[in-house]
């Protein structure tokens, strides 16, 4: 069989496997954490009001994030109905589009360079598709994966303009359009990161942009702003200073320059985070960074440009967010495609150049086996996951690690098996290991039990702390304060007073605070259900 036919079949198989997994089981688990249910509920309220401009939560304006993710959710709600699957479909497609962007730019580069290892595009795409960070965040209703997609396309277009002479204007136009989409994906960071990467790229090369790239600013920035103005224009016209204050001042500048939103981390936080997001290809990324000492930094050939551009792309988001007062792991997800480009070069050399050392792959295999052993010990000692489930989840890592160590000459198979480990492990985890965790982190089943017990229209309050998943699973029933947060009781007397005013109420209570609702004077309580973390309690006035 011809080599080109084999390559086409390999690409087709990769596409089918990756697409199937990224869309598999999106609705199996409830929306969890503080963000997923809120974002989905904001989109549902916009969808029900037929309003694409004003995000609201509980009827209150909610200007924390821009509209692109909400628009994706609204489109899915319209086609498939309101559900967890629909809420997560947009992010899953964003993950697939991120993979497609990296596939396109790496393929363009591979066709333009004169020499080098075969398979760079295939292995770079394989790495980004199977990296732990992209696998995890593509399955959650998250703005960060949408931003990663738009920035990846923007930077891919700019890099194309650097290595392709014929269609530079079109590629630069694509760059500016996706900068506009990045502004719609997550605000000002959508313009800071792309231009930060480009500036760092020219700094690393010790050169200036040529005339075409520089003068593209004069027509490109209006194009980017025109794209972004599809939402920013109407929302500013409708809400004026209220939007500017909440969106730009509070959720951009205050979030970056202070710890107002309570996510502090040390300065080095994103270094280990990036290594974890790159699993199982972390050692190949480290090898690429070590080899950077031998690069021809000032050369103008396509290979050198791609290397330095990927290095700038990797570093800038990490540096930028390292100085932020608020740090969350997903913030540096836009660096992951760059990590795939760097690691992809090392992996392609490992597979195609038989003279190259296989030390990095062997070390990766050893780590897989050690991590699997640690996982079994953890499951045995904690009991959080059954030994049978832990064994099934970790079996791909053990099998792949053993094969790599025992069949060291099968380099292509080693690379493919390593990519299978996170995908197979995640699929098994989804079916046997996360149900218990998800049930504790969501009130979906608790609200269902309350509804079947006759409380389907009863207002919902919080006690001691806010349970965000209730905002999606009890829509229209959660009682909000004037500031837009769900109403939270701090004492039993407040609970009794609300029950007297409303007759019967539901209260979501942490199990550790249940004793504070016992023996209330003037009210009767009935616990409906608990999930091991919180309980839903019916309170009736006497």
VODRENPA-579604 format. One record per residue (C-alpha): x negated, z negated, y. Coordinates in steps of 0.1 Angstrom, whole numbers, plus 5000, padded with zeros to 4 digits. Layout:
VODRENPA-579604
XZY ...
***
This chain:
VODRENPA-579604
500050005000 498650095035 497349815057 499849905085 502849875061 501549535049 501249425085 504749535094 506149345064 504149035073 505649045109 509149105095 508848805071 507448585099 510348685122 513048615095 511548285084 511048155119 514448265132 516248115102 514547785107 514947755144 518747815141 519147605109 521047275111 521347255149 524647085146 523846855117 522846555138 524646395167 523246415202 520746135206 518745955233 519645925269 519246295278 520746525252 524346385255 524146375293 523046735296 525646855271 528346655290 527346805324 527547155309 530947075293 532346945327 531147265344 532547475316 535947305318 536147335356 534847705354 532247605379 528647745375 527347575407 527947205409 526746985380 528846675375 528746385351 531846175348 533246375378 530246265400 527746515413 524646505392 521646685408 518846575386 518146915371 518847285380 521347505363 519647735337 520047505307 523647435317 524347805319 522947855285 525147575271 528247705289 527748055274 527447895239 530547675246 532547985256 531648175224 531347905198 533247605213 531947265224 529747115197 526346985191 525347325176 526447505208 524647255230 521347315211 521647685206 520147775241 517047555236 516547705201 516748055215 514347945242 511947845215 512248185198 511748365231 508648165237 507348285204 508248635213 506448625246 503248505229 503648765203 503949035229 501048935251 498648865221 499649205206 499049385239 495549225241 494749305205 495449675212 493349675243 490149505231 487549715215 486249465188 486949125174 488548965144 491649125129 495048945131 494648765164 498248835174 499748745141 497848415138 498448315174 502148375169 502148195136 500447895152 502947865181 505947915158 504747635135 503347385160 505047055158 505747045195 507747365196 509547285163 510746955176 511747035212 513447365203 515947165183 516946935212 519046995243 516046985266 515047135299 511347135289 511647395262 513547625286 510847575312 508247645285 509947975278 510148095314 506647995322 505348155290 506948485300 505748455336 502148395326 502348655298 503348915324 500548815348 497948825320 499249165310 498649285346 495049165342 494349345310 496549655314 495749895342 498650145339 501749935345 500449655367 503249665393 505949635366 504049345350 503649165383 507349215390 508149055356 505848765366 507748695398 511148725382 510248465356 508848245383 512348255397 513748175363 511347885361 512647745394 516147765378 514747595346 513347275361 512847305398 509647315419 507347265389 508447615379 506347755408 503547495408 502447545372 502347935371 500447955404 498247655394 497247835362 496448155381 494347975407 492447785379 491948115361 490248275391 488247955398 486947955362 485948325366 484448255400 486148545415 489148635438 492248825429 492049195436 494049365463 496949455441 497449105428 496948945462 499349175481 501949135454 502648795470 504348965499 506949145478 506848925447 507648585463 510848725479 511748855444 511148515428 513148345455 515948595452 516148525415 516248145421 518748175449 521448275425 521947905421 520047735449 521847935476 525347845466 524647485457 522847415491 525647595509 528247385492 526547035492 523847055519 521746745525 523246555496 521746815472 518446835491 518046455491 518946395455 517346705439 514146755458 513346415474 514546175447 514146385415 510946575425 508846385450 509946025441 509646105404 506146235408 504645995433 506245675421 507445485390 511045495402 512345625369 510345385347 508145615326 504645485334 501745585312 497945575315 496045865331 494745985297 498245985281 498546365277 495346415259 496546255226 500046405233 498646755234 496846695201 500046585185 502046875199 499547105183 499846965148 498947105122 496547325142 494947045162 491447085147 491447465154 492247385190 489447135192 487047395176 488047655202 487347415231 483947325216 483147695213 484047755250 480447665258 479347995245 481848215264 480748475289 482548305318 481948575344 482548885322 485549105331 486349235296 489849165282 488648915256 486948695282 489948715305 492348605278 490048315268 489748185304 493348245312 494448045281 491947765290 493447745325 496947755311 496147465287 494447245314 496647285345 499947125331 497946845315 496046765348 499146805370 501346565350 498446325343 498646225380 502446185379 504045845383 506545945356 505246065322 507146195292 505546375262 507546695267 506246755303 503146925289 504947145264 504247455286 500547415276 501347475239 501347855240 497947845255 496747615228 498147865203 496048155219 492847945217 493447825182 494648165171 491248315178 489548055157 492048105128 491748475129 488048445127 488348205098 490548455078 488848785087 485148685089 484048565055 480748445069 482448195092 482547835081 485747695066 484947345077 487847315102 490347425075 488947185050 489046895074 492646985082 493446985045 491846635041 493846505070 497046645055 496446455023 495446135041 498546155064 500746205034 499345905017 499845695049 503445825050 504145705015 502645365022 504645335054 507845425036 507145165009 506344885032 509044935058 511945065037 513045285067 512845585045 513345595007 510345674986 512045974971 512846125005 509346045018 507846214987 509946524993 509046535030 505346495024 505046714993 504347035013 501446865030 499946744997 500447084980 498947275009 496047035013 495247044976 495447424975 493147465005 490547224990 490647374955 490947744964 488647774994 488248144991 491948224996 491648205033 494848405042 496948195018 495447875033 496547975068 500048075056 500447755036 499347545066 502047705087 504647635060 503847255060 505547165093 508447405088 509247285052 508546925061 510946945091 513647115070 513446845043 513346565070 516446705086 518346675053 517146335040 515246135065 516846145099 520546065092 519945695092 517945715124 520445945141 523345725132 521745425149 520945625180 524345775186 527945635189 529545945175 530745785143 531745465162 533945655186 535545845157 536345515140 537845375172 539945695176 541345675141 542045305147 544445385175 542145365205 541845745212 542845705249 541345365256 538845345285 535245275275 532945025292 529344915285 528044565281 524444455289 523044805288 524245165291 524845375259 524345735271 525645905240 529145775248 529246005278 529546305254 531446155226 534045975247 534546225275 537046135302 537245785290 533945635301 534545435333 531945505360 530845315391 530845475425 527145555421 527845775391 526545545364 528845415336 530245075344 528244795328 529444435323 526944155326 529243865317 532243785295 534243705326 533944055338 535144185305 538243955306 539044065342 538844435332 541044375301 543644205323 543744495347 543844775321 545544595291 543044705264 539544835267 536744935244 533244785251 530044915236 527844615230 524244575216 524444365184 522144105199 524644045227 527744015205 527743635207 528443665244 531843815237 532943555212 535643305222 536443465255 539043275276 542043495283 541243785259 541043865222 538244075207 538144295176 534944455164 535844805152 532444925139 528644905144 525745135136 523144865132 522144875169 525344865189 529044795182 532344915196 534644625204 538244635214 539144375240 542844295247 544144065274 546143765263 
***
